[in-house]
Amino acid sequence: MTSPRYVHGYLPRESVRLGDQAQTLSDLLHVDEEYPAGALVLEAGCGPGAQTVILARNNPAARFVSVDISPDSLALARQAVQQAGLANVRFEQADLCQLPFPDAMFDAVFVCFVLEHLAAPPQALTELKRVLRPGGTITVIEGDHGSAFFHPNSVLAGKAIQCLVELQKQAGGDALIGRRLYPLLCQAGFSQVQVTPRVVYADASRPEMVEGFTRNTFNAMVEGIAGEVLRKGMMDSASWQQGIADLHRTAGPDGVFNYTFFKAHAMRAA
């Protein structure tokens, strides 16, 4: 399988954005993610290590194998783990649809913000189930850009977000995959599938969420596709600029931003 095209790009600013996102959402997404001492956990699609550091730090007695198809991302992830002083992670380059591990090797699998970028999520989930031991657990976290709503409302801001959804679709991914986690995991043969919404709400009374999520995570993500949107004529320059300005207004004193992530837990039947 060839490497999927990561719609957000691999520039240093994207690694910064992912780090901001991981830290801002740490309590929301990781609060119930605990692994017992000695557990061997596969982190599938670690990217530059933003989630890796949180997982390894929160579970110092567990052992992690973090994989990614991009050697550049793996280099950044190794650096992040080393800088954090963590010694319970090892890294391997791997394709999620053709993992270089034997059957039933892992006690748990963790997947965060990865399936949305894959052309064949069912194939990846089937392969992840293969390397998970019977009775082992899988955690999958994904967003859903269709869940974003905000004040002041703006047609052009909504259109800018839709451009991101469309570009991800063109790249073979699905920016709306959060709503599909339950059927995807069931169809892959996992049991005891449970999905919970994790809602991000930001207004001026929560300045850390306004800065960390509205400005530095979501708005930065949309702004990052400007070149491709304009090159493909998906919006004209004036409309795009107004849409981005309207998105930034949602981070203002009277702004409100709401977004839902979906976190799924499931098991490989014994």
C-alpha positions in Angstrom: 0.0 0.0 0.0 1.4 3.4 -0.9 1.6 6.2 1.7 -1.7 8.2 2.0 -1.4 11.9 1.2 -1.6 13.8 4.5 -3.8 16.7 3.5 -2.4 19.0 6.2 1.2 18.7 5.0 4.5 18.0 6.8 5.8 21.5 7.4 7.2 22.3 10.9 4.0 24.4 11.6 1.9 21.3 11.3 4.0 19.5 13.9 3.5 22.6 16.2 -0.2 22.5 15.5 -0.4 18.8 16.4 1.5 19.4 19.6 -0.9 22.3 20.6 -3.8 20.0 19.8 -2.5 17.1 21.8 -1.8 19.2 24.9 -5.0 21.2 24.8 -7.1 18.0 24.4 -5.1 15.8 26.7 -7.6 15.7 29.6 -10.6 15.4 27.3 -9.2 12.5 25.2 -6.8 10.7 27.5 -8.5 10.9 30.9 -9.7 7.3 30.7 -6.7 5.8 28.8 -4.8 3.6 31.2 -2.7 0.5 30.6 -1.5 -2.0 33.2 2.1 -2.5 34.1 3.9 -4.6 31.5 1.2 -4.2 28.8 2.6 -4.1 25.3 0.7 -1.4 23.4 0.8 -0.6 19.6 0.3 3.1 18.8 -0.7 2.9 15.1 0.2 6.0 13.2 2.1 8.0 15.7 3.0 11.0 13.4 5.5 13.4 15.0 4.8 11.9 18.5 2.3 14.4 20.0 0.1 11.7 21.3 3.0 9.3 22.0 4.5 11.5 24.7 1.2 11.8 26.5 0.5 8.0 26.3 4.0 7.1 27.5 4.1 9.7 30.3 0.7 8.7 31.6 1.5 5.0 31.5 5.2 4.7 32.6 4.9 1.0 33.4 3.5 0.0 30.0 5.6 -0.6 26.9 4.8 1.1 23.6 5.6 0.3 20.0 4.8 3.4 17.9 4.7 3.0 14.1 4.2 5.4 11.2 4.7 5.1 7.5 6.6 8.4 7.3 10.3 8.3 8.2 10.3 12.0 8.7 7.4 11.8 11.2 9.2 9.0 13.1 12.3 11.1 13.4 10.3 13.9 15.0 8.5 11.4 17.3 11.8 9.9 18.5 13.1 13.4 19.2 9.9 14.3 21.1 10.1 11.2 23.3 13.9 11.7 24.0 13.3 15.3 25.0 10.5 14.2 27.3 13.0 11.7 29.0 10.8 8.7 28.3 12.3 5.2 27.9 9.2 3.0 27.4 8.7 3.6 23.6 10.3 2.1 20.6 9.6 3.1 17.0 9.2 1.2 13.7 8.3 2.3 10.2 5.3 0.3 9.1 2.2 0.4 6.9 -1.0 -0.1 9.0 -2.4 -2.4 6.3 0.7 -4.6 6.3 2.1 -4.7 9.8 5.5 -6.5 10.4 4.3 -8.1 13.6 3.1 -11.7 14.4 -0.5 -12.5 15.2 -1.8 -11.6 18.7 1.4 -9.8 19.7 -0.1 -6.8 21.5 -2.2 -6.4 24.6 -3.8 -3.1 23.3 -3.9 -0.9 20.2 -4.2 2.9 20.2 -5.2 4.8 17.1 -5.7 8.6 17.1 -6.4 10.9 14.2 -5.3 8.3 11.7 -8.2 6.5 10.1 -9.5 9.8 8.7 -6.4 9.9 6.4 -6.6 6.3 5.1 -8.2 5.2 1.9 -9.1 1.8 3.4 -9.9 2.1 7.1 -11.6 -1.4 7.2 -8.5 -3.0 5.9 -6.3 -1.2 8.5 -8.7 -2.2 11.3 -8.7 -5.8 10.2 -4.9 -5.8 10.3 -4.8 -4.2 13.7 -7.2 -6.8 15.0 -4.8 -9.5 13.7 -1.9 -8.3 15.8 -4.1 -7.8 18.9 -4.4 -10.7 21.3 -7.8 -12.2 22.1 -9.3 -10.2 24.9 -7.1 -7.2 24.0 -8.5 -3.8 23.5 -8.4 -1.1 20.8 -9.0 2.6 21.3 -9.8 4.8 18.3 -10.2 8.6 18.4 -11.3 10.6 15.4 -12.8 14.0 14.8 -15.7 15.0 12.6 -15.6 18.3 10.8 -19.3 18.2 10.2 -19.7 18.6 14.0 -18.3 22.1 14.0 -20.6 25.0 14.8 -19.9 28.4 15.9 -21.0 32.0 16.7 -21.0 34.4 14.9 -22.3 32.2 12.2 -20.8 32.6 8.7 -21.6 31.0 5.4 -18.1 31.6 4.1 -16.5 30.2 7.2 -18.6 27.1 6.8 -17.6 26.9 3.1 -13.9 27.1 4.1 -14.3 24.2 6.4 -16.1 22.3 3.7 -13.1 22.9 1.4 -11.0 21.0 3.9 -13.6 18.1 3.9 -13.5 18.0 0.2 -9.7 18.1 -0.1 -9.4 15.3 2.4 -11.9 13.3 0.3 -9.8 13.9 -2.8 -6.7 12.7 -1.0 -8.5 9.4 -0.2 -9.5 10.2 3.4 -12.7 11.1 5.3 -12.9 14.2 7.6 -16.3 13.1 8.8 -15.2 9.6 9.9 -15.9 10.2 13.6 -19.6 9.4 13.1 -18.6 6.1 11.5 -16.4 4.6 14.2 -19.1 2.3 15.6 -20.1 0.6 12.3 -16.4 0.4 11.2 -15.3 -1.4 14.3 -18.3 -3.7 14.3 -17.7 -4.6 10.6 -14.1 -5.3 11.4 -15.2 -7.9 13.8 -14.5 -6.2 17.1 -16.8 -6.9 20.1 -18.1 -4.7 22.9 -17.8 -1.6 20.8 -18.6 1.6 22.7 -18.3 5.1 21.4 -18.5 8.3 23.4 -18.6 11.9 22.1 -15.9 14.2 23.5 -17.1 17.8 23.0 -14.8 20.8 22.8 -16.6 24.0 23.8 -14.7 27.3 23.7 -15.7 30.8 24.6 -14.1 33.8 26.3 -14.6 32.2 29.8 -12.3 29.4 28.7 -9.3 31.3 27.3 -7.1 28.2 27.3 -9.5 26.4 24.9 -9.9 29.5 22.7 -6.2 29.7 22.3 -5.3 26.0 22.2 -8.2 24.7 20.2 -10.1 27.4 18.3 -7.0 29.4 17.2 -4.1 27.1 17.3 -5.8 23.8 16.3 -8.9 24.2 14.2 -8.4 27.6 12.6 -4.8 26.9 12.0 -5.7 23.6 10.3 -8.2 25.3 7.9 -5.8 28.2 7.2 -3.2 25.6 6.2 -5.0 24.6 3.1 -5.2 28.1 1.6 -2.8 27.5 -1.2 -4.6 24.4 -2.5 -8.0 25.9 -2.2 -7.1 28.9 -4.2 -5.0 26.9 -6.8 -8.0 24.6 -7.4 -10.5 27.5 -7.5 -12.6 26.0 -4.7 -13.1 29.6 -3.4 -12.0 33.0 -4.8 -9.4 34.9 -2.8 -11.8 37.5 -1.3 -14.3 34.9 -0.2 -11.6 32.7 1.3 -10.0 35.6 3.2 -13.4 36.6 4.6 -14.2 33.0 5.6 -10.9 32.8 7.5 -11.6 36.2 9.1 -15.0 35.0 10.2 -13.5 31.8 11.7 -11.1 34.0 13.7 -14.1 36.0 15.0 -15.3 32.9 16.7 -12.2 33.2 18.9 -13.0 36.8 19.8 -14.6 38.2 22.9 -18.2 37.4 21.7 -17.2 34.2 19.9 -18.2 30.6 20.5 -16.8 27.4 19.0 -18.0 23.8 19.4 -16.6 20.6 18.0 -17.0 16.9 18.7 -14.4 14.2 18.8 -15.5 10.5 19.0 -13.6 8.0 21.2 -14.2 4.3 20.6 -13.3 1.4 22.8 -13.6 -2.2 21.6 -12.2 -5.7 22.2 -11.0 -8.6 20.1 -13.2 -11.4 21.2 -11.4 -14.2 23.1 
